[in-house]
């Protein structure tokens, strides 16, 4: 049984036009790694079952990749709840690309930050080669829409660390010892305020933090 310390998911509130959040919704180990040194996090997949899987498919259905949506029972017409846009680096995007999935989140607007790819493999995917921060600021300044989901990985999160408004961290009960950190950035303290906390019976912990500005 899960334990809810605060509301599991709080709807986004706007206080003015164009105030879209950039949310780093990410999975990590107890010691803060989002993957092994090469970015592989398949060891955590066994925890995405039962009540935790139900939580993800109910509260954050848009974060489930398109090929997996019918497998976990997400209907094609399921509306996006929190995000309408996803941003990720090439390493994260390549996981699907290597198996022929060119638009892993076809139900969202997709952006991939990369200087290696010069042509998008899919019409739904827009490549960002330069001024990633500027592009994200433009997305956040849009008048309407849901929030922007930063999917990963470490390098992109490090580049966008000062643009992140919210962290939603899914912590799995594993310790890697070393690997790919949540942020590939230099040292500088940045403060966040703890909000929602939810603990699941399988040991997964989901915490939400809001940036202190």
C-alpha positions in Angstrom: 0.0 0.0 0.0 1.3 3.4 -0.8 1.6 6.2 1.7 0.7 9.7 0.7 2.4 12.4 2.7 1.1 15.2 0.5 -1.1 15.4 -2.6 0.3 13.0 -5.1 -0.1 15.4 -8.0 -1.1 19.0 -7.8 -2.6 20.6 -10.9 -0.5 23.4 -12.3 -1.6 26.9 -11.4 -1.0 29.9 -13.5 -0.6 33.3 -12.0 -0.2 35.1 -15.4 0.1 34.5 -19.1 2.9 32.4 -20.4 3.9 30.8 -17.1 4.6 27.3 -18.3 6.9 25.2 -16.1 10.0 23.2 -17.1 9.7 20.0 -15.0 12.5 17.5 -14.7 10.4 14.3 -14.3 13.1 11.7 -13.9 13.9 8.3 -12.3 17.0 7.7 -10.3 18.6 5.4 -7.7 18.9 6.1 -4.0 22.4 7.5 -4.6 21.2 9.9 -7.3 22.1 8.1 -10.6 19.8 8.0 -13.6 21.7 5.2 -15.2 24.9 3.3 -15.2 28.0 5.0 -16.6 26.6 4.5 -20.1 23.1 5.7 -19.1 21.4 2.2 -18.9 18.7 2.1 -16.2 17.0 -1.2 -17.1 17.7 -2.6 -13.7 15.0 -0.4 -12.3 12.3 -1.5 -14.8 11.2 -4.4 -12.5 9.7 -1.8 -10.1 7.3 -0.4 -12.7 4.4 -2.6 -11.7 1.3 -2.8 -9.6 0.2 0.4 -7.7 3.3 2.4 -8.9 2.5 1.6 -12.6 -1.1 2.5 -12.0 0.0 5.8 -10.5 2.1 6.6 -13.5 -0.6 5.7 -16.0 -3.2 7.7 -14.1 -1.3 10.8 -13.0 1.3 11.0 -15.8 0.0 9.1 -18.8 1.9 11.3 -21.3 5.3 10.2 -19.8 4.7 6.6 -21.0 6.3 6.1 -24.4 4.0 5.6 -27.3 5.0 1.9 -28.0 4.3 1.0 -24.3 0.9 2.9 -24.0 -1.3 0.1 -25.3 0.6 -2.5 -23.4 -0.1 -0.8 -20.1 -3.7 0.0 -21.0 -3.5 3.7 -22.0 -6.2 4.3 -24.5 -5.3 6.2 -27.7 -7.6 9.1 -26.8 -6.3 9.5 -23.3 -5.6 13.2 -22.8 -2.3 14.6 -21.6 -2.6 15.7 -18.0 0.6 17.6 -17.1 2.7 18.0 -20.2 2.2 18.8 -23.9 5.9 19.1 -24.8 9.0 16.9 -24.1 12.6 17.8 -24.3 15.4 15.2 -24.2 19.0 14.7 -25.3 20.3 12.4 -28.0 21.3 9.7 -25.5 17.8 9.5 -24.2 16.3 9.7 -27.7 18.6 7.1 -29.1 17.1 4.4 -26.8 14.1 4.3 -29.0 15.8 5.3 -32.2 18.1 2.2 -32.1 15.0 0.0 -32.2 13.3 2.0 -35.0 11.1 4.2 -32.8 11.6 7.7 -34.3 8.8 9.4 -32.3 8.7 7.9 -28.8 6.3 10.5 -27.5 4.1 11.1 -30.6 1.3 12.4 -28.4 3.5 15.3 -27.4 5.6 18.0 -29.2 9.1 16.5 -29.2 12.4 18.3 -29.1 15.8 16.6 -29.1 18.9 18.6 -28.1 21.7 17.4 -30.4 24.6 18.6 -32.5 25.2 15.2 -33.9 22.0 14.7 -35.8 21.6 17.2 -38.7 18.3 16.0 -39.9 15.3 14.9 -37.8 14.3 11.2 -38.3 10.7 12.1 -37.7 8.4 15.0 -38.7 7.2 15.2 -35.1 10.7 15.6 -33.7 12.4 19.0 -33.8 16.1 19.1 -33.3 17.8 21.9 -31.2 21.4 22.3 -32.2 22.1 25.7 -30.6 20.9 28.0 -27.9 18.9 25.3 -26.0 18.3 27.7 -23.1 16.8 30.3 -25.4 14.5 27.7 -27.1 13.3 26.5 -23.7 12.6 30.0 -22.6 10.4 30.5 -25.7 8.5 27.4 -24.9 7.9 28.4 -21.3 6.7 31.9 -22.5 4.0 30.5 -24.7 0.5 31.8 -23.8 -1.3 28.5 -23.6 -0.7 24.8 -23.0 0.5 22.4 -20.4 4.0 22.3 -19.0 7.3 21.2 -20.6 8.7 17.9 -19.6 12.5 17.5 -19.4 12.9 13.8 -20.0 16.8 13.6 -19.8 19.6 13.1 -19.9 22.3 14.3 -17.6 24.1 16.7 -20.0 20.9 18.4 -21.1 19.6 18.7 -17.5 22.9 20.3 -16.6 22.6 22.8 -19.3 19.1 23.6 -18.3 19.5 23.5 -14.6 18.8 27.1 -14.0 15.6 26.9 -16.2 14.1 24.1 -14.2 11.1 25.1 -12.2 10.1 21.8 -10.7 11.6 18.4 -10.0 9.5 15.2 -9.8 12.0 12.5 -8.8 11.0 8.8 -8.9 13.6 7.2 -6.6 14.0 3.4 -7.0 15.3 1.3 -4.1 18.6 0.6 -5.7 22.2 1.9 -5.2 24.6 2.0 -8.1 27.7 3.3 -6.5 28.6 5.2 -9.7 27.0 6.1 -12.9 25.3 8.9 -14.8 24.2 11.7 -12.4 20.9 13.6 -12.5 22.8 16.7 -13.5 25.9 17.0 -15.6 26.7 20.4 -14.2 29.3 22.2 -12.1 28.9 22.8 -8.4 26.6 25.5 -7.3 23.9 25.2 -4.5 20.3 25.7 -5.8 17.4 25.6 -3.5 14.1 23.7 -3.9 11.0 23.4 -1.7 9.6 20.0 -1.0 6.0 19.5 -1.9 4.2 16.2 -2.6 5.7 12.9 -1.4 4.4 9.5 -2.1 5.8 6.2 -1.0 4.9 2.9 -2.6 4.9 -0.6 -1.2 7.6 -1.8 -3.5 10.0 0.8 -2.1 9.6 3.5 -4.8 9.4 7.1 -3.6 8.1 10.0 -5.6 8.9 13.5 -4.5 8.0 16.8 -6.0 10.2 19.9 -5.4 9.5 23.5 -6.5 12.3 25.9 -7.4 12.9 28.7 -4.9 13.4 31.8 -7.0 
